[in-house]
């Protein structure tokens, strides 16, 4: 029976490896999406902290100079909002959480590339060697998952859009050729 016929063991093995690759790509992309979201949120918080600090200081000086009660009340309110924001950032280190997700994405990137290599070499590697490499990749993936923070629904939906609609992890032949030096471009080989 042919290795890639729909009923062969090789076809089933290739299908399982392809599915595992797809799950890795989704998880990798989820981690990247949550990193971007956390860092953007952190940046917004930092900007608000600066703005609220400036407003608090400005209202303090205005109160001192004009002796107006309303200015003091506004300053007190802004100061309370700033205190809440500062307490939030003290309890939730968004940069550290983002770094944990980035570490997971970096580790998954290596696994993803190994799955691509495994699929590329599929027809020239013995089935037993393929299964051994698949098992090794699954074990390493499980270790990464065990040590990584969980992604969330929002990052999954962003990854889904990125992969299905925006085709974030794919390149056309032309796009790849443009990135490569002239000497290894496929278009140059097709012309000759």
N, CA and C atoms as an extended XYZ file, in Angstrom:
576
Properties=species:S:1:pos:R:3:atomname:S:1:resname:S:1:resid:I:1 pbc="F F F"
N         0.839       -1.183        0.000 N   UNK     1
C         0.000        0.000        0.000 CA  UNK     1
C         0.886        1.249        0.000 C   UNK     1
N         0.511        2.243       -0.739 N   UNK     2
C         1.289        3.477       -0.861 CA  UNK     2
C         1.291        4.255        0.449 C   UNK     2
N         2.403        4.946        0.725 N   UNK     3
C         2.589        5.638        2.003 CA  UNK     3
C         1.563        6.747        2.233 C   UNK     3
N         1.174        7.470        1.207 N   UNK     4
C         0.270        8.598        1.384 CA  UNK     4
C        -1.141        8.329        0.876 C   UNK     4
N        -1.487        7.065        0.665 N   UNK     5
C        -2.866        6.787        0.300 CA  UNK     5
C        -3.746        7.012        1.522 C   UNK     5
N        -5.038        7.361        1.311 N   UNK     6
C        -5.907        7.724        2.440 CA  UNK     6
C        -6.037        6.676        3.534 C   UNK     6
N        -5.761        5.410        3.240 N   UNK     7
C        -5.956        4.373        4.257 CA  UNK     7
C        -4.657        3.882        4.874 C   UNK     7
N        -3.523        4.361        4.388 N   UNK     8
C        -2.247        3.854        4.884 CA  UNK     8
C        -1.895        4.422        6.258 C   UNK     8
N        -1.030        3.696        6.963 N   UNK     9
C        -0.549        4.154        8.263 CA  UNK     9
C         0.253        5.447        8.107 C   UNK     9
N         1.007        5.569        7.011 N   UNK    10
C         1.790        6.777        6.753 CA  UNK    10
C         0.904        8.001        6.618 C   UNK    10
N        -0.226        7.825        5.972 N   UNK    11
C        -1.168        8.938        5.807 CA  UNK    11
C        -1.712        9.371        7.167 C   UNK    11
N        -2.040        8.388        8.009 N   UNK    12
C        -2.552        8.698        9.352 CA  UNK    12
C        -1.486        9.410       10.181 C   UNK    12
N        -0.256        8.933       10.085 N   UNK    13
C         0.845        9.540       10.823 CA  UNK    13
C         1.073       10.974       10.355 C   UNK    13
N         1.087       11.172        9.043 N   UNK    14
C         1.260       12.521        8.507 CA  UNK    14
C         0.121       13.430        8.958 C   UNK    14
N        -1.099       12.921        8.956 N   UNK    15
C        -2.253       13.717        9.398 CA  UNK    15
C        -2.112       14.123       10.851 C   UNK    15
N        -1.660       13.196       11.693 N   UNK    16
C        -1.470       13.518       13.110 CA  UNK    16
C        -0.389       14.575       13.289 C   UNK    16
N         0.699       14.459       12.557 N   UNK    17
C         1.785       15.440       12.650 CA  UNK    17
C         1.308       16.797       12.156 C   UNK    17
N         0.531       16.826       11.083 N   UNK    18
C        -0.002       18.083       10.556 CA  UNK    18
C        -0.934       18.742       11.582 C   UNK    18
N        -1.783       17.947       12.236 N   UNK    19
C        -2.680       18.496       13.263 CA  UNK    19
C        -1.886       19.049       14.443 C   UNK    19
N        -0.854       18.334       14.855 N   UNK    20
C        -0.016       18.807       15.961 CA  UNK    20
C         0.662       20.118       15.566 C   UNK    20
N         1.124       20.188       14.319 N   UNK    21
C         1.719       21.424       13.816 CA  UNK    21
C         0.696       22.562       13.892 C   UNK    21
N        -0.521       22.315       13.460 N   UNK    22
C        -1.565       23.342       13.501 CA  UNK    22
C        -1.838       23.834       14.910 C   UNK    22
N        -1.885       22.917       15.865 N   UNK    23
C        -2.116       23.317       17.261 CA  UNK    23
C        -0.960       24.164       17.787 C   UNK    23
N         0.260       23.796       17.413 N   UNK    24
C         1.434       24.572       17.837 CA  UNK    24
C         1.360       25.987       17.259 C   UNK    24
N         1.010       26.087       15.978 N   UNK    25
C         0.926       27.404       15.343 CA  UNK    25
C        -0.133       28.257       16.033 C   UNK    25
N        -1.277       27.664       16.367 N   UNK    26
C        -2.331       28.413       17.065 CA  UNK    26
C        -1.843       28.883       18.429 C   UNK    26
N        -1.229       27.992       19.190 N   UNK    27
C        -0.778       28.360       20.534 CA  UNK    27
C         0.327       29.399       20.465 C   UNK    27
N         1.265       29.223       19.553 N   UNK    28
C         2.334       30.192       19.335 CA  UNK    28
C         1.744       31.567       19.031 C   UNK    28
N         0.775       31.604       18.142 N   UNK    29
C         0.151       32.864       17.754 CA  UNK    29
C        -0.656       33.454       18.913 C   UNK    29
N        -1.334       32.618       19.683 N   UNK    30
C        -2.071       33.095       20.870 CA  UNK    30
C        -1.127       33.789       21.844 C   UNK    30
N         0.009       33.167       22.103 N   UNK    31
C         0.973       33.772       23.026 CA  UNK    31
C         1.468       35.115       22.483 C   UNK    31
N         1.741       35.182       21.195 N   UNK    32
C         2.176       36.453       20.607 CA  UNK    32
C         1.094       37.516       20.714 C   UNK    32
N        -0.155       37.134       20.506 N   UNK    33
C        -1.262       38.100       20.587 CA  UNK    33
C        -1.427       38.619       22.012 C   UNK    33
N        -1.314       37.740       22.982 N   UNK    34
C        -1.487       38.183       24.369 CA  UNK    34
C        -0.295       39.054       24.797 C   UNK    34
N         0.895       38.766       24.297 N   UNK    35
C         2.061       39.618       24.587 CA  UNK    35
C         1.787       41.031       24.085 C   UNK    35
N         1.344       41.130       22.838 N   UNK    36
C         1.056       42.453       22.263 CA  UNK    36
C        -0.021       43.180       23.057 C   UNK    36
N        -1.064       42.448       23.448 N   UNK    37
C        -2.155       43.064       24.206 CA  UNK    37
C        -1.687       43.547       25.575 C   UNK    37
N        -0.893       42.733       26.270 N   UNK    38
C        -0.409       43.116       27.601 CA  UNK    38
C         0.540       44.309       27.533 C   UNK    38
N         1.427       44.315       26.554 N   UNK    39
C         2.363       45.435       26.437 CA  UNK    39
C         1.648       46.728       26.045 C   UNK    39
N         0.626       46.622       25.199 N   UNK    40
C        -0.174       47.799       24.844 CA  UNK    40
C        -0.919       48.314       26.065 C   UNK    40
N        -1.496       47.405       26.827 N   UNK    41
C        -2.205       47.789       28.052 CA  UNK    41
C        -1.248       48.455       29.035 C   UNK    41
N        -0.055       47.882       29.183 N   UNK    42
C         0.948       48.465       30.083 CA  UNK    42
C         1.328       49.872       29.628 C   UNK    42
N         1.499       50.047       28.327 N   UNK    43
C         1.855       51.365       27.784 CA  UNK    43
C         0.749       52.383       28.070 C   UNK    43
N        -0.507       51.973       27.890 N   UNK    44
C        -1.632       52.873       28.173 CA  UNK    44
C        -1.681       53.249       29.654 C   UNK    44
N        -1.447       52.269       30.518 N   UNK    45
C        -1.446       52.540       31.967 CA  UNK    45
C        -0.350       53.530       32.322 C   UNK    45
N         0.833       53.331       31.762 N   UNK    46
C         1.945       54.249       32.044 CA  UNK    46
C         1.613       55.673       31.593 C   UNK    46
N         1.001       55.797       30.427 N   UNK    47
C         0.607       57.129       29.939 CA  UNK    47
C        -0.410       57.751       30.884 C   UNK    47
N        -1.407       56.960       31.309 N   UNK    48
C        -2.417       57.487       32.243 CA  UNK    48
C        -1.786       57.878       33.580 C   UNK    48
N        -0.821       57.111       34.025 N   UNK    49
C        -0.138       57.469       35.272 CA  UNK    49
C         0.556       58.820       35.141 C   UNK    49
N         1.195       59.048       34.023 N   UNK    50
C         1.872       60.327       33.806 CA  UNK    50
C         0.850       61.470       33.738 C   UNK    50
N        -0.216       61.258       32.978 N   UNK    51
C        -1.250       62.294       32.824 CA  UNK    51
C        -1.884       62.613       34.179 C   UNK    51
N        -2.265       61.560       34.917 N   UNK    52
C        -2.916       61.784       36.212 CA  UNK    52
C        -1.956       62.417       37.219 C   UNK    52
N        -0.694       62.044       37.178 N   UNK    53
C         0.294       62.683       38.063 CA  UNK    53
C         0.416       64.166       37.748 C   UNK    53
N         0.458       64.475       36.452 N   UNK    54
C         0.556       65.885       36.053 CA  UNK    54
C        -0.688       66.657       36.478 C   UNK    54
N        -1.860       66.058       36.311 N   UNK    55
C        -3.101       66.728       36.715 CA  UNK    55
C        -3.174       66.915       38.231 C   UNK    55
N        -2.736       65.908       38.963 N   UNK    56
C        -2.735       66.005       40.421 CA  UNK    56
C        -1.811       67.129       40.880 C   UNK    56
N        -0.628       67.170       40.311 N   UNK    57
C         0.337       68.229       40.655 CA  UNK    57
C        -0.212       69.594       40.267 C   UNK    57
N        -0.786       69.693       39.075 N   UNK    58
C        -1.362       70.959       38.609 CA  UNK    58
C        -2.493       71.431       39.495 C   UNK    58
N        -3.357       70.515       39.911 N   UNK    59
C        -4.468       70.927       40.778 CA  UNK    59
C        -3.969       71.318       42.162 C   UNK    59
N        -2.897       70.667       42.640 N   UNK    60
C        -2.310       71.039       43.926 CA  UNK    60
C        -1.789       72.479       43.867 C   UNK    60
N        -1.027       72.780       42.813 N   UNK    61
C        -0.494       74.147       42.678 CA  UNK    61
C        -1.615       75.170       42.521 C   UNK    61
N        -2.648       74.806       41.768 N   UNK    62
C        -3.779       75.721       41.582 CA  UNK    62
C        -4.485       75.970       42.905 C   UNK    62
N        -4.649       74.918       43.714 N   UNK    63
C        -5.295       75.055       45.016 CA  UNK    63
C        -4.475       75.969       45.924 C   UNK    63
N        -3.179       75.796       45.937 N   UNK    64
C        -2.302       76.611       46.772 CA  UNK    64
C        -2.363       78.077       46.336 C   UNK    64
N        -2.318       78.289       45.022 N   UNK    65
C        -2.290       79.665       44.516 CA  UNK    65
C        -3.645       80.381       44.622 C   UNK    65
N        -4.740       79.642       44.398 N   UNK    66
C        -6.057       80.297       44.364 CA  UNK    66
C        -6.889       80.048       45.612 C   UNK    66
N        -6.522       79.038       46.387 N   UNK    67
C        -7.266       78.676       47.585 CA  UNK    67
C        -8.727       78.318       47.258 C   UNK    67
N        -8.940       77.664       46.108 N   UNK    68
C       -10.274       77.238       45.676 CA  UNK    68
C       -10.539       75.812       46.159 C   UNK    68
N       -11.728       75.609       46.753 N   UNK    69
C       -12.091       74.280       47.242 CA  UNK    69
C       -12.349       73.302       46.099 C   UNK    69
N       -12.996       73.753       45.038 N   UNK    70
C       -13.351       72.864       43.926 CA  UNK    70
C       -12.097       72.284       43.274 C   UNK    70
N       -11.076       73.109       43.153 N   UNK    71
C        -9.809       72.633       42.586 CA  UNK    71
C        -9.200       71.577       43.486 C   UNK    71
N        -9.283       71.768       44.766 N   UNK    72
C        -8.775       70.776       45.720 CA  UNK    72
C        -9.538       69.467       45.633 C   UNK    72
N       -10.876       69.548       45.468 N   UNK    73
C       -11.692       68.338       45.337 CA  UNK    73
C       -11.363       67.591       44.042 C   UNK    73
N       -11.201       68.334       42.961 N   UNK    74
C       -10.833       67.701       41.690 CA  UNK    74
C        -9.467       67.033       41.821 C   UNK    74
N        -8.525       67.731       42.434 N   UNK    75
C        -7.190       67.168       42.655 CA  UNK    75
C        -7.241       65.923       43.509 C   UNK    75
N        -8.075       65.941       44.541 N   UNK    76
C        -8.209       64.771       45.415 CA  UNK    76
C        -8.788       63.584       44.641 C   UNK    76
N        -9.796       63.851       43.800 N   UNK    77
C       -10.400       62.788       43.000 CA  UNK    77
C        -9.370       62.192       42.026 C   UNK    77
N        -8.651       63.060       41.348 N   UNK    78
C        -7.627       62.588       40.399 CA  UNK    78
C        -6.557       61.794       41.148 C   UNK    78
N        -6.199       62.246       42.322 N   UNK    79
C        -5.203       61.563       43.138 CA  UNK    79
C        -5.682       60.162       43.530 C   UNK    79
N        -6.969       60.040       43.855 N   UNK    80
C        -7.528       58.726       44.206 CA  UNK    80
C        -7.493       57.790       42.996 C   UNK    80
N        -7.861       58.316       41.822 N   UNK    81
C        -7.807       57.497       40.595 CA  UNK    81
C        -6.369       57.039       40.343 C   UNK    81
N        -5.424       57.933       40.514 N   UNK    82
C        -4.012       57.585       40.332 CA  UNK    82
C        -3.580       56.524       41.341 C   UNK    82
N        -4.020       56.657       42.576 N   UNK    83
C        -3.697       55.668       43.608 CA  UNK    83
C        -4.230       54.289       43.220 C   UNK    83
N        -5.456       54.240       42.732 N   UNK    84
C        -6.056       52.968       42.301 CA  UNK    84
C        -5.257       52.373       41.147 C   UNK    84
N        -4.907       53.202       40.185 N   UNK    85
C        -4.128       52.743       39.042 CA  UNK    85
C        -2.760       52.229       39.481 C   UNK    85
N        -2.122       52.931       40.394 N   UNK    86
C        -0.821       52.494       40.905 CA  UNK    86
C        -0.936       51.184       41.681 C   UNK    86
N        -2.002       51.035       42.456 N   UNK    87
C        -2.220       49.786       43.196 CA  UNK    87
C        -2.439       48.623       42.224 C   UNK    87
N        -3.153       48.885       41.149 N   UNK    88
C        -3.388       47.853       40.125 CA  UNK    88
C        -2.062       47.402       39.524 C   UNK    88
N        -1.219       48.354       39.159 N   UNK    89
C         0.055       47.992       38.533 CA  UNK    89
C         1.005       47.319       39.516 C   UNK    89
N         0.832       47.599       40.807 N   UNK    90
C         1.662       46.944       41.821 CA  UNK    90
C         1.301       45.463       41.918 C   UNK    90
N         0.015       45.153       41.819 N   UNK    91
C        -0.452       43.776       41.957 CA  UNK    91
C        -0.332       42.963       40.681 C   UNK    91
N        -0.322       43.618       39.528 N   UNK    92
C        -0.267       42.918       38.250 CA  UNK    92
C         0.893       43.467       37.431 C   UNK    92
N         1.955       42.697       37.363 N   UNK    93
C         3.115       43.117       36.575 CA  UNK    93
C         2.890       42.653       35.134 C   UNK    93
N         2.341       43.530       34.327 N   UNK    94
C         1.986       43.189       32.958 CA  UNK    94
C         3.212       42.867       32.109 C   UNK    94
N         4.310       43.563       32.351 N   UNK    95
C         5.532       43.305       31.580 CA  UNK    95
C         6.079       41.916       31.905 C   UNK    95
N         6.068       41.556       33.169 N   UNK    96
C         6.550       40.227       33.561 CA  UNK    96
C         5.656       39.132       32.980 C   UNK    96
N         4.356       39.336       33.026 N   UNK    97
C         3.426       38.363       32.446 CA  UNK    97
C         3.642       38.264       30.944 C   UNK    97
N         3.818       39.400       30.287 N   UNK    98
C         4.087       39.404       28.844 CA  UNK    98
C         5.375       38.649       28.543 C   UNK    98
N         6.398       38.822       29.380 N   UNK    99
C         7.665       38.115       29.167 CA  UNK    99
C         7.484       36.606       29.293 C   UNK    99
N         6.640       36.178       30.223 N   UNK   100
C         6.367       34.738       30.367 CA  UNK   100
C         5.713       34.189       29.097 C   UNK   100
N         4.773       34.946       28.554 N   UNK   101
C         4.125       34.529       27.306 CA  UNK   101
C         5.124       34.556       26.144 C   UNK   101
N         6.020       35.540       26.138 N   UNK   102
C         7.022       35.613       25.076 CA  UNK   102
C         7.978       34.426       25.153 C   UNK   102
N         8.352       34.033       26.363 N   UNK   103
C         9.211       32.859       26.531 CA  UNK   103
C         8.534       31.605       25.992 C   UNK   103
N         7.233       31.473       26.264 N   UNK   104
C         6.480       30.327       25.749 CA  UNK   104
C         6.444       30.359       24.224 C   UNK   104
N         6.181       31.532       23.654 N   UNK   105
C         6.132       31.656       22.193 CA  UNK   105
C         7.491       31.318       21.582 C   UNK   105
N         8.554       31.783       22.206 N   UNK   106
C         9.898       31.495       21.689 CA  UNK   106
C        10.183       29.987       21.698 C   UNK   106
N         9.806       29.315       22.774 N   UNK   107
C        10.020       27.866       22.861 CA  UNK   107
C         9.145       27.134       21.830 C   UNK   107
N         7.926       27.605       21.662 N   UNK   108
C         7.029       26.974       20.695 CA  UNK   108
C         7.478       27.224       19.259 C   UNK   108
N         8.137       28.351       19.012 N   UNK   109
C         8.645       28.631       17.670 CA  UNK   109
C         9.615       27.533       17.229 C   UNK   109
N        10.498       27.130       18.131 N   UNK   110
C        11.464       26.064       17.825 CA  UNK   110
C        10.741       24.760       17.503 C   UNK   110
N         9.741       24.431       18.285 N   UNK   111
C         8.957       23.211       18.048 CA  UNK   111
C         8.249       23.311       16.691 C   UNK   111
N         7.667       24.470       16.419 N   UNK   112
C         6.966       24.686       15.146 CA  UNK   112
C         7.901       24.437       13.969 C   UNK   112
N         9.108       24.984       14.052 N   UNK   113
C        10.074       24.807       12.964 CA  UNK   113
C        10.481       23.343       12.815 C   UNK   113
N        10.574       22.629       13.915 N   UNK   114
C        10.913       21.209       13.846 CA  UNK   114
C         9.786       20.396       13.222 C   UNK   114
N         8.540       20.776       13.489 N   UNK   115
C         7.408       20.116       12.835 CA  UNK   115
C         7.451       20.363       11.325 C   UNK   115
N         7.786       21.571       10.909 N   UNK   116
C         7.894       21.861        9.479 CA  UNK   116
C         8.982       20.990        8.854 C   UNK   116
N        10.107       20.882        9.528 N   UNK   117
C        11.190       20.034        9.014 CA  UNK   117
C        10.757       18.575        8.946 C   UNK   117
N        10.032       18.133        9.949 N   UNK   118
C         9.553       16.750        9.968 CA  UNK   118
C         8.602       16.501        8.801 C   UNK   118
N         7.714       17.426        8.545 N   UNK   119
C         6.797       17.280        7.409 CA  UNK   119
C         7.540       17.372        6.075 C   UNK   119
N         8.554       18.211        6.014 N   UNK   120
C         9.352       18.338        4.796 CA  UNK   120
C        10.090       17.038        4.492 C   UNK   120
N        10.613       16.407        5.527 N   UNK   121
C        11.396       15.178        5.364 CA  UNK   121
C        10.536       13.914        5.436 C   UNK   121
N         9.245       14.062        5.521 N   UNK   122
C         8.338       12.946        5.782 CA  UNK   122
C         8.567       11.762        4.843 C   UNK   122
N         8.737       12.021        3.566 N   UNK   123
C         8.851       10.933        2.596 CA  UNK   123
C        10.215       10.251        2.579 C   UNK   123
N        11.196       10.805        3.286 N   UNK   124
C        12.527       10.209        3.263 CA  UNK   124
C        12.949        9.655        4.629 C   UNK   124
N        12.072        9.742        5.605 N   UNK   125
C        12.377        9.221        6.949 CA  UNK   125
C        11.532        7.968        7.187 C   UNK   125
N        12.136        6.983        7.795 N   UNK   126
C        11.418        5.755        8.140 CA  UNK   126
C        10.293        6.051        9.135 C   UNK   126
N         9.218        5.279        9.049 N   UNK   127
C         8.052        5.487        9.909 CA  UNK   127
C         8.424        5.435       11.389 C   UNK   127
N         9.285        4.512       11.780 N   UNK   128
C         9.661        4.399       13.196 CA  UNK   128
C        10.413        5.647       13.664 C   UNK   128
N        11.253        6.194       12.786 N   UNK   129
C        11.967        7.428       13.126 CA  UNK   129
C        11.005        8.617       13.203 C   UNK   129
N        10.027        8.635       12.298 N   UNK   130
C         9.006        9.689       12.334 CA  UNK   130
C         8.231        9.650       13.650 C   UNK   130
N         7.842        8.449       14.063 N   UNK   131
C         7.079        8.300       15.301 CA  UNK   131
C         7.916        8.696       16.514 C   UNK   131
N         9.191        8.350       16.488 N   UNK   132
C        10.076        8.720       17.605 CA  UNK   132
C        10.215       10.240       17.682 C   UNK   132
N        10.407       10.888       16.542 N   UNK   133
C        10.532       12.353       16.523 CA  UNK   133
C         9.215       13.007       16.931 C   UNK   133
N         8.098       12.460       16.461 N   UNK   134
C         6.778       12.978       16.847 CA  UNK   134
C         6.589       12.897       18.354 C   UNK   134
N         6.936       11.751       18.923 N   UNK   135
C         6.793       11.566       20.372 CA  UNK   135
C         7.680       12.541       21.144 C   UNK   135
N         8.903       12.744       20.646 N   UNK   136
C         9.815       13.694       21.295 CA  UNK   136
C         9.223       15.113       21.247 C   UNK   136
N         8.702       15.503       20.094 N   UNK   137
C         8.110       16.836       19.963 CA  UNK   137
C         6.889       16.989       20.870 C   UNK   137
N         6.070       15.945       20.970 N   UNK   138
C         4.904       16.000       21.852 CA  UNK   138
C         5.321       16.147       23.307 C   UNK   138
N         6.354       15.443       23.715 N   UNK   139
C         6.836       15.529       25.097 CA  UNK   139
C         7.408       16.911       25.399 C   UNK   139
N         8.188       17.450       24.460 N   UNK   140
C         8.748       18.796       24.661 CA  UNK   140
C         7.645       19.848       24.681 C   UNK   140
N         6.638       19.653       23.840 N   UNK   141
C         5.497       20.583       23.821 CA  UNK   141
C         4.759       20.533       25.155 C   UNK   141
N         4.550       19.342       25.679 N   UNK   142
C         3.871       19.197       26.971 CA  UNK   142
C         4.652       19.900       28.079 C   UNK   142
N         5.976       19.813       28.049 N   UNK   143
C         6.805       20.496       29.045 CA  UNK   143
C         6.650       22.011       28.933 C   UNK   143
N         6.629       22.514       27.714 N   UNK   144
C         6.460       23.959       27.507 CA  UNK   144
C         5.098       24.396       28.022 C   UNK   144
N         4.061       23.637       27.685 N   UNK   145
C         2.712       23.974       28.148 CA  UNK   145
C         2.629       23.970       29.670 C   UNK   145
N         3.289       23.011       30.309 N   UNK   146
C         3.242       22.906       31.776 CA  UNK   146
C         3.917       24.101       32.448 C   UNK   146
N         4.910       24.687       31.794 N   UNK   147
C         5.661       25.792       32.389 CA  UNK   147
C         5.162       27.163       31.936 C   UNK   147
N         4.202       27.192       31.028 N   UNK   148
C         3.766       28.451       30.425 CA  UNK   148
C         2.467       28.954       31.024 C   UNK   148
N         2.287       30.280       31.011 N   UNK   149
C         0.982       30.813       31.429 CA  UNK   149
C        -0.065       30.444       30.381 C   UNK   149
N        -1.284       30.360       30.804 N   UNK   150
C        -2.378       30.009       29.899 CA  UNK   150
C        -2.750       31.212       29.037 C   UNK   150
N        -3.157       30.921       27.827 N   UNK   151
C        -3.696       31.972       26.979 CA  UNK   151
C        -5.178       32.101       27.304 C   UNK   151
N        -5.826       33.069       26.702 N   UNK   152
C        -7.246       33.272       26.986 CA  UNK   152
C        -8.054       33.301       25.695 C   UNK   152
N        -9.362       33.396       25.871 N   UNK   153
C       -10.285       33.377       24.735 CA  UNK   153
C       -10.008       34.537       23.786 C   UNK   153
N        -9.724       35.697       24.333 N   UNK   154
C        -9.469       36.877       23.513 CA  UNK   154
C        -8.239       36.675       22.618 C   UNK   154
N        -7.189       36.089       23.166 N   UNK   155
C        -5.989       35.836       22.362 CA  UNK   155
C        -6.254       34.739       21.332 C   UNK   155
N        -7.082       33.753       21.694 N   UNK   156
C        -7.432       32.696       20.734 CA  UNK   156
C        -8.196       33.286       19.551 C   UNK   156
N        -9.158       34.159       19.828 N   UNK   157
C        -9.934       34.783       18.739 CA  UNK   157
C        -9.024       35.654       17.869 C   UNK   157
N        -8.086       36.365       18.479 N   UNK   158
C        -7.140       37.188       17.716 CA  UNK   158
C        -6.236       36.298       16.859 C   UNK   158
N        -5.810       35.161       17.411 N   UNK   159
C        -4.977       34.224       16.656 CA  UNK   159
C        -5.773       33.624       15.497 C   UNK   159
N        -7.008       33.288       15.768 N   UNK   160
C        -7.866       32.715       14.728 CA  UNK   160
C        -8.014       33.687       13.558 C   UNK   160
N        -8.253       34.940       13.861 N   UNK   161
C        -8.377       35.961       12.815 CA  UNK   161
C        -7.049       36.125       12.078 C   UNK   161
N        -5.965       36.173       12.836 N   UNK   162
C        -4.642       36.349       12.226 CA  UNK   162
C        -4.302       35.204       11.283 C   UNK   162
N        -4.629       33.985       11.678 N   UNK   163
C        -4.249       32.822       10.882 CA  UNK   163
C        -5.205       32.557        9.727 C   UNK   163
N        -6.503       32.704        9.980 N   UNK   164
C        -7.488       32.372        8.941 CA  UNK   164
C        -7.753       33.524        7.981 C   UNK   164
N        -7.876       34.718        8.504 N   UNK   165
C        -8.251       35.860        7.668 CA  UNK   165
C        -7.030       36.618        7.177 C   UNK   165
N        -6.146       36.962        8.092 N   UNK   166
C        -4.993       37.795        7.745 CA  UNK   166
C        -3.813       36.985        7.199 C   UNK   166
N        -3.891       35.657        7.296 N   UNK   167
C        -2.835       34.756        6.818 CA  UNK   167
C        -1.463       35.168        7.346 C   UNK   167
N        -1.405       35.426        8.635 N   UNK   168
C        -0.199       35.941        9.277 CA  UNK   168
C         1.001       35.000        9.207 C   UNK   168
N         0.774       33.711        9.278 N   UNK   169
C         1.890       32.758        9.313 CA  UNK   169
C         2.197       32.147        7.943 C   UNK   169
N         1.652       32.733        6.869 N   UNK   170
C         1.869       32.172        5.541 CA  UNK   170
C         2.471       33.216        4.608 C   UNK   170
N         3.146       32.725        3.601 N   UNK   171
C         3.766       33.585        2.597 CA  UNK   171
C         3.465       33.012        1.222 C   UNK   171
N         3.276       33.875        0.257 N   UNK   172
C         3.159       33.414       -1.130 CA  UNK   172
C         4.567       33.129       -1.650 C   UNK   172
N         4.649       32.394       -2.757 N   UNK   173
C         5.958       32.113       -3.357 CA  UNK   173
C         6.683       33.422       -3.676 C   UNK   173
N         5.955       34.390       -4.195 N   UNK   174
C         6.550       35.675       -4.552 CA  UNK   174
C         7.104       36.397       -3.317 C   UNK   174
N         6.328       36.402       -2.215 N   UNK   175
C         6.792       37.067       -0.993 CA  UNK   175
C         8.097       36.451       -0.491 C   UNK   175
N         8.195       35.121       -0.549 N   UNK   176
C         9.409       34.449       -0.091 CA  UNK   176
C        10.571       34.783       -1.026 C   UNK   176
N        10.305       34.751       -2.334 N   UNK   177
C        11.356       35.085       -3.298 CA  UNK   177
C        11.918       36.481       -3.055 C   UNK   177
N        11.061       37.442       -2.769 N   UNK   178
C        11.497       38.819       -2.554 CA  UNK   178
C        12.427       38.909       -1.338 C   UNK   178
N        12.205       38.075       -0.333 N   UNK   179
C        13.030       38.100        0.876 CA  UNK   179
C        14.374       37.409        0.692 C   UNK   179
N        14.471       36.534       -0.300 N   UNK   180
C        15.692       35.750       -0.511 CA  UNK   180
C        16.650       36.457       -1.465 C   UNK   180
N        17.944       36.135       -1.373 N   UNK   181
C        18.889       36.673       -2.345 CA  UNK   181
C        18.553       36.156       -3.749 C   UNK   181
N        18.928       36.905       -4.775 N   UNK   182
C        18.639       36.532       -6.162 CA  UNK   182
C        19.092       35.115       -6.499 C   UNK   182
N        20.226       34.706       -5.973 N   UNK   183
C        20.815       33.416       -6.335 CA  UNK   183
C        19.965       32.219       -5.931 C   UNK   183
N        19.072       32.372       -4.958 N   UNK   184
C        18.259       31.235       -4.511 CA  UNK   184
C        16.758       31.448       -4.730 C   UNK   184
N        16.401       32.450       -5.478 N   UNK   185
C        14.984       32.680       -5.756 CA  UNK   185
C        14.451       31.648       -6.744 C   UNK   185
N        13.273       31.115       -6.487 N   UNK   186
C        12.663       30.135       -7.379 CA  UNK   186
C        12.339       30.735       -8.737 C   UNK   186
N        11.926       31.968       -8.749 N   UNK   187
C        11.569       32.609      -10.014 CA  UNK   187
C        12.764       32.600      -10.965 C   UNK   187
N        13.972       32.769      -10.452 N   UNK   188
C        15.166       32.739      -11.292 CA  UNK   188
C        15.431       31.345      -11.846 C   UNK   188
N        15.112       30.309      -11.072 N   UNK   189
C        15.293       28.923      -11.540 CA  UNK   189
C        14.276       28.567      -12.606 C   UNK   189
N        13.049       29.090      -12.484 N   UNK   190
C        11.990       28.792      -13.432 CA  UNK   190
C        12.252       29.437      -14.782 C   UNK   190
N        12.933       30.588      -14.774 N   UNK   191
C        13.226       31.309      -16.014 CA  UNK   191
C        14.298       30.566      -16.809 C   UNK   191
N        15.298       30.032      -16.112 N   UNK   192
C        16.427       29.368      -16.791 CA  UNK   192
C        16.070       28.044      -17.333 C   UNK   192
